């Protein structure tokens, strides 16, 4: 018995067929079948009931499953523990990131990561969460980084870094002369917001609801599909907004926009990494995620 066989067994049980497991593991179906049979020979017991079209775990298989899962979790923890020592890693990472993370957060961290791990190349796609999940499921990406938690039966999701949304106003706005306002004061003004369903919009609306306020009562003059478009509209004086502070560093430094604290509300959130349960991330990917966690305070 070895870890590879336990991983294959777990993947077959998760995917519900040898063919689906073979696709997930990038193996041939006969190779997957052979490894499961080797495990059955080792234990002297059948692990799957193959009498129906969809294979089912036998009693022995149901007993083995939690141990196989524990072995996978232990391997993931081992990789995380060793990530700090793997500076000579080589490889290519394929990752996806939602808009705010991909456009404003990661670019400032990719340079330092490249210096620390010069032999790891990164290809990043910036897309919305639904597209990202689809590409992970098709094994076109190793993992993704998203702005709000999602529930998916085939995915592992874990927090990697924190972020905070703040009130952003143009430099000539009446609120620009204040360092702090109340939520009620902010809501007296017209807003330019990200589109419904975006991670940024969801965090803002959840906080308003927690304060007993109806997000639908906001005076929204414009909804836009990207943070860049929202910033341009606010800069042009069309309204104020609530977006990530990491996305406005340049405009604030130039004096084009002003960050104003809201005294009675906090719009904090987590960014999350997401990947398939049945896939062990390459050590290069684990190293990258460990790097993000360690550098989260630099944002």
Buried (B, 14 or more C-beta within 10 A) or exposed (E): EEEEBBBBBBBBBBBEBBBBBBBBBEBEBEEBBBBBEEBBEEEEBBBBEEEEEEBEBBEBBEEBBEEBBEBBEEBBEEBBEEBEEBEEBEBEBBBBBBBBBBBBBBEEBEEEBEEEBEEBEBEBBBBBBEBBBEBBBEBEBBBBBBBBBBEEEBBBBEEBBEBEBBBBBBBEBEBBEBEEBEBEBBBEBEBBBBBEEBBBBBBBBBBBEEEEBEBEEBEBEBBBEBBEBBBBBBBEEBBBBBBBBBBBBEBBEEEBBBBBEBEEBEBEBBBBBBBBBBBBBBBBBBBBBBBBBEBBEEB
